[in-house]
């Protein structure tokens, strides 16, 4: 008899590490450039709080992105994300380095991405997620899809889903309510 595949919530309940792409996940994917060639990105504060909540319950967080940006480094510092891999050509290599460094198994790792460069790394993780506006080929292959778009609360939504799956959401909400 075939074994039933784990649900997205079952997969999320095992996570010890959640990894995020940046463009199209933490941001809406738009790239803004000044006349001098300086790049700008916009981040969602709800997403940042979601990351901090994951960290508060012991889920480590990381970023693996193909672009190199001082803006991303600054945002990672602000959020306490110490595992930052930028300018990555092969995200599976960065993931292998990250798992080695943390001692966490691939099955205990999640990844949220939005486009083809994320597909191979997502397949290696125990939990794969995407924003609502991810490429259709990505959406077909993940375990969980946010209702929100990248840069508009998708990261917060997946953080909340992980917290619920790990039965930590209600205690964090109670603490926020002063109870």
FENHUGI-V88413 format. One record per residue. N is the residue number from 1. OMEGA is omega in radians with two decimals (NA if undefined). NEAR is the number of other ideal C-beta (glycine too) atoms within 10 Angstrom. Layout:
N/OMEGA/NEAR
N/OMEGA/NEAR
This chain:
1/-3.12/3
2/3.12/4
3/-3.14/5
4/3.11/7
5/3.12/8
6/3.07/15
7/3.09/12
8/-3.14/19
9/3.09/15
10/3.10/14
11/-3.12/22
12/-3.12/24
13/-3.09/15
14/-2.98/17
15/3.00/22
16/-3.10/16
17/3.06/25
18/-3.08/25
19/-3.12/28
20/2.85/25
21/-3.13/28
22/-3.05/26
23/-3.09/22
24/3.13/24
25/3.03/29
26/3.11/28
27/3.12/25
28/3.12/19
29/3.11/18
30/3.07/12
31/-3.12/12
32/3.12/10
33/3.04/9
34/3.11/8
35/3.12/5
36/3.13/5
37/3.09/6
38/3.13/10
39/3.07/13
40/3.10/12
41/3.12/20
42/3.14/12
43/-3.12/19
44/-3.11/19
45/3.08/9
46/3.12/16
47/-3.13/26
48/3.13/19
49/3.08/15
50/3.11/25
51/-3.14/24
52/3.10/15
53/3.07/20
54/-3.13/24
55/-3.09/17
56/3.12/13
57/3.05/14
58/3.07/9
59/3.11/21
60/-3.14/19
61/-3.12/23
62/3.04/23
63/2.96/24
64/-3.07/25
65/3.13/24
66/-3.13/18
67/3.07/15
68/-3.06/10
69/3.02/18
70/3.12/10
71/3.14/16
72/3.10/22
73/3.13/14
74/3.13/12
75/3.11/21
76/3.10/23
77/-3.12/11
78/-3.10/12
79/-3.12/19
80/3.09/12
81/-3.07/21
82/3.13/11
83/-3.07/17
84/3.11/18
85/-3.13/17
86/3.13/17
87/-3.05/10
88/3.07/20
89/3.14/8
90/-3.07/12
91/3.11/24
92/3.09/15
93/3.11/13
94/3.12/23
95/3.13/24
96/3.10/14
97/-3.14/14
98/3.14/22
99/3.08/19
100/-3.09/9
101/-3.08/10
102/-3.08/15
103/-3.12/9
104/3.13/17
105/3.14/12
106/3.13/15
107/3.11/15
108/-3.09/19
109/3.04/25
110/3.13/29
111/3.05/27
112/3.13/29
113/-3.02/30
114/-3.04/26
115/-3.03/18
116/3.14/10
117/3.14/18
118/-3.00/28
119/-3.07/17
120/-3.13/12
121/3.10/25
122/-3.12/24
123/-3.11/13
124/-3.08/16
125/3.13/25
126/-3.11/21
127/3.13/30
128/-3.09/24
129/3.14/30
130/2.99/29
131/-3.12/29
132/-3.07/16
133/3.07/18
134/3.09/27
135/-3.11/16
136/3.12/7
137/3.09/10
138/-3.12/22
139/3.12/14
140/-2.96/10
141/-3.13/15
142/3.12/23
143/-3.01/20
144/3.12/20
145/3.10/20
146/2.98/24
147/-3.11/9
148/3.09/19
149/3.06/17
150/-3.12/29
151/-3.09/23
152/3.06/19
153/3.14/20
154/3.12/31
155/3.12/30
156/-3.12/20
157/3.13/22
158/3.08/28
159/3.10/26
160/3.14/19
161/3.11/20
162/3.12/28
163/3.10/22
164/-3.13/14
165/3.13/20
166/3.10/17
167/3.13/10
168/-3.07/17
169/-3.05/17
170/3.14/10
171/3.09/12
172/3.09/14
173/3.11/13
174/3.12/10
175/3.12/10
176/3.12/10
177/3.13/7
178/-3.08/5
179/NA/7
